[in-house]
Amino acid sequence: QFDVAKFHLVHHTRNKNRDVSAALSIGPHTIVPEPSARYLGIFLDKELRWHMQVDHAVARGMATTLAIGRLASGRFGLPHRYIRQLYISVVVPKLEYALPLWFNPIQEGSDSTRRTGSVGFANRLSKVQRIAARLITGAFKTTATDALEYHANLIP
C-alpha cells in the first residue's frame, strides 16, 4: 500500500509552450503538478536545472560554516587545525552532495579567455570556502582568497 499523499508530480520540460498543468488521478486522490520535487536529497525542478540544489547546498554549507565559526574564537576557541578538520569532515560533504549530477568541471576555452562548465556554481561554493578559510587561518577580510586557501591547506 502506497501513501499517495507523499507522491509528487513534476512535468520536466524546458518548452514554455507545453501545457504542464495536467494533474494525475489515482483512485479518489488527485496529484497536482509542482514546480520541483526532492528525491533522495536532490532537488529536481521542472526544467531540470540545478539552481535549487545549489541554493540548498550553499545555504546548508554556509549555516554549518558559521556554526563552526562560533567555535573558532580567537582567544578561547578551538585551535585552527580542529576548525579545518571540522570544515573538511562536516561542511565539504554537504557542499559536494550529488556533485557529479549537477556540476560540470570548469575548463579553459580554446582562446583561454572564457571558462566553460559550472563556473557560476563554483563561484557560489567558493564563497563558503573563503569564509571557512578565514576562520581556519584567522586572517583579515581583505586577505586574498588564494593566500587563504594556501595557508589553510584547502583545495581551491
C-alpha positions, 0 to 999 in steps of 0.5 A: 500500500502506497501513501499517495499523499507523499507522491509528487508530480513534476512535468520536466520540460524546458518548452514554455509552450507545453501545457504542464498543468495536467494533474494525475488521478489515482483512485479518489486522490488527485496529484497536482503538478509542482514546480520541483520535487526532492528525491533522495536529497536532490532537488529536481525542478521542472526544467531540470536545472540545478539552481535549487540544489545549489541554493540548498547546498550553499545555504546548508554549507554556509549555516554549518560554516558559521556554526563552526565559526562560533567555535573558532574564537580567537582567544578561547576557541578551538585551535585552527587545525580542529576548525579545518578538520571540522570544515573538511569532515562536516561542511565539504560533504554537504557542499559536494552532495550529488556533485557529479549530477549537477556540476560540470568541471570548469575548463579553459576555452580554446582562446583561454579567455572564457571558462566553460562548465559550472563556473557560476556554481563554483563561484557560489561554493567558493564563497563558503570556502573563503569564509571557512578559510578565514576562520581556519587561518584567522586572517583579515577580510581583505586577505586574498582568497588564494593566500587563504586557501594556501595557508589553510591547506584547502583545495581551491 
